[in-house]
């Protein structure tokens, strides 16, 4: 039953309670007094939304004071006014979703089997079809929509248009923002390629190669290649629209290597080091032999800083230059910007050995900075994703102790809960589940925590 039907039913109930012998003149006078009171903007008083509403209804004569008989001639107007106010004051309900085609979806993580499609159905009618072999994580869900992380493969979305709806699909360092539309998004993690096929509505794609966001219209395809630093927008029907012609320019100019765009990091937070230091890091000492722009201090000509290259998706040149300069020397004497950018480039290029060394050096040399603290979480996530949940727990604990309100606090606690369940069983994970629900009742791991607390 929609809101209009609810109001109509409420009006019918109010009419049933109106006596047949009501004084028409008195009823007309009461209605006039109601209009006058509303036009004066009668103040809402009392405790809470319903208390304020009751006080206002009494002030305009819609609600009887103690000992008074109700003014039935005005029941209809009062009922409708109450219903409208309740609709306006009642908080929007958080969306929920069901997963089909996979056995489980722990922590919002859905991995489709090699030969079978998985599907998510949200309570507002939105559907997400995950192609065989693809993996996606539902990071956040609220009343307006959801934020999803496509780790690899293809997701086909049909988003139900609603007022104030907000949906996003993040793939690597890119984000596809949408309110209501139908489109496919494909992310190939191995070569850093994003493809968006838009069939209905409109979306905006943001990321290293699109600093200000690239809007797409129905019937368009976007292909972005991080390694080539190129992005192309073409028609879905155009032949050879898979990507830019080899050696030629793209139809939509990619961001220049020195663009100021910040890379989108894990969980949707800005990647550390992609846009310079935070206020907390500004005072960190820079070792001799390096500069803030990532170039050697010998005065030799230098290109864009490492941080800017990472923001532009040029991970390979950062790694190559680090090795040319001497990886050991960079880790021992490089600036905070250098270390963070090197760690980001190595993570995105799937060079786990270099990323681990850079993150460890960041913690050792800059322990009090936000980047130094975040490195603990990133190290934990790396070993966790590598199949060692037990080894990840101490890193999660370290991050939560150093940065309890940090940007990765919810994910660190949720991942710790899952890791403890895997290594120590449900009983060991239940206290963590209770703490998670207390701190993050609508977090991405809330459903997992709730399941752990069931008898």
Secondary structure, DSSP 8 states (H G I E B T S, - for coil): --HHHHHHHHHHHHHHTS-TT--HHHHHHHHHHHHHHHHTT----SSHHHHHHHHHHHHTTSS--TT----GGGHHHHHHHHHHHHHHHS------EEEESSS--GGGEEE--TT--EEEEETTS-EEEE-TT-EEEEEEE-SS-EEEEEEEEEEEEE----TT--EEEEETTEEEEESS-EEEEEEETTTTEEEEEEEESEEEEEETTEEEEEEEETTEEEEEETTTTEEEEEETTSTTTTS--TTS--SB----TT-----B-GGGSB-TTTT---TTTTT----TTB-TTS-BTT-----S-HHHHHHTT-HHHHHHHHHHH-HHHHHHH--HHHHHHHHHHHHHTT-HHHHHHHHHHHHHH-TTSHHHHHHHHHHHHHHHHTT-HHHHHHHHHHHHHH-TTSTTHHHHHHHHHHHHHHHH-HHHHHHHHHHHHHH-TTSTTHHHHHHHT--
